[in-house]
Structure formats: structure tokens, C-alpha cells
Amino acid sequence: MYFWRVRKSSFLKKSLQWASLIQNKRYLGIWIVSLITTLTVLVIVGLYLCYNESRTSGTVLDDFVLDRVLPRDVSTILFSITWICILGGLPILLRTPERAMRVFWGISVMGLTRCIVMYLVPLEPPIGIIPLRDPFVEGAFYDNKVLVKDLFFSGHTSNMVLLTLLMDIKWLKIILAFASAAVGYLLLVQHVHYAVDIIAAPFFAYLAYRAAFAIAGRLVPRCFRVTPDTDF
């Protein structure tokens, strides 16, 4: 009985936060601009990744880790883990306006950082690469192209790590951490990325995470801020 009272109280608090957001026109405007910024960045990232495939100035790295991994097609497993985590985790992360703001800016910073780093560090696909197929992303953002040069750093790994860092429910954070490690390993098995792409991804994810908190901290009014909790 106590459990249900706690959940009901938590749900009411979150409902009140969303209702207050709608009533606060200034904050609602900031929130909508943040959402539009994120959607715009996603479009820009998609366009840049398509352009990146046409570049010919990349370098093929001598990767002693990949040399010791037999390439196998694990696209289905990778697709399943990634999208189960994203579709299951995002609704939880979006449950309050402030947390949603962190997600928006985390995605935006991560996307722009990837474009900049890929431009500065052009790489050619690893030898023995088995292209990773993701029908949803290819159709929505990449004009149905199969990308093989979106390398340094790994988008799949960094996005999973960012999702893990943003998650405030401990047991889900642990599950996402293991899922992130599994995704990084499977990307190596498929020879989609160099080892350095996987190793660097958590570092850039942490930078995006810190930036998201800093930006949200400046944009979110004090009365809307929430303390970390473990309820849902």
C-alpha cells in the first residue's frame, strides 16, 4: 500500500511540473526552442554523415585489436540492444521538463561534437568491415544510405553511454552500463569501428553529459529543478 502511495505522489508531482511548464510562457518558450534545436541538430548530423561518405581524405588505421577479432555480422543483436534501450530509456528520462531539457542538450552537444571530430579526424573504414544495417535510422536520417565512414568516434557507443549517464534510476543505470559495454564489443566484432573509436566514445559522452547539465542549469528556472530520485 505504501508503495502505491509513493508512486501516486511521484506521478502527481511530475504532472504538476508539466502543468506548470505550460503556464510559464517564458520557460515553455525556452523548452520548445531547446526541442527545436535538438531536432535541427539531428537533421544537420544526418546531412553531414551523408556528405562524410563522399570524402576521400581518410586514413586506414592499423588496429591490432581488430586484427585479433574474427568479423561476424551481429547487426540484428546490435539493433535490438540499442533500440530496446533507447525506446525504454527515453520515456523515463523525459518524465519531467528539466530532465527532458538535459536530454535535448545532451543529444545536441553530442551530435555537433561528432560532426566536428569526424571532420577533423577523417578515417576510412576498417579492413574487413561488415556494414551495420539500421533500417529505421537509414530511412529517417541518411537517405537510405549505408554509412561506413562515421568512425571517430562511435555514435552507437557514445549515445548508449550518454543514456546511461543521464539515467537517474540506479538499477536501470546498471543495466544500461552493461548494454553499452555489449554494444561497444559487438561493434568491434562486426569491424564497424576501430578500437580507438570505442575507447574514445565514453569520454565524449561524458563531455556532452556535463554540458547538458550546465546548459539546463542555466535555462531551467529554480522552481522547476528537481533533485535526483529513484522513483518512476
PyMOL commands that set and color helices and strands:
alter all, ss='L'
color gray80, all
select helices_A, chain A and resi 2-23+25-52+66-68+75-93+97-120+135-141+155-166+170-189+195-219+222-224
alter helices_A, ss='H'
color red, helices_A
deselect
rebuild
show_as cartoon
